[in-house]
Amino acid sequence: MPKIPECDRCLLFARNPYLVCAVHPTGPNTDNCPDFRENPNAEPEELWEPEGASYYNGELILQPRQRLTPEEQLELLDAHPLFTGRCPRCERPFPQYETPPVHWDCLECGWMDDAV
């Protein structure tokens, strides 16, 4: 088994492409190493985060879009077909669905919902 992520921070890590460490030359046999010794001089692991994303438990998660201002929220409530049942441009009524559609695009005037 190859080295595990903790190997890079271990005092026993060989920093050699052919040898993981003196205790486990080919790497530990499990996901955790019983012989792990934290290297106090090891640089902390830095996870690069692109804008609009964060790491949670080692997994990169995309963040939802920024919150709307109160004015934008009111405008959305007053105009969006999800709340009004009508196209905000031409007032064409949308059919009623038990589960609302993901995209609200008007076939009459070409208005497209780009909020999502």
Helices and strands as residue ranges (DSSP letters): G 5-9, E 13-16, E 19-21, E 53-56, E 59-62, H 70-79, H 81-84
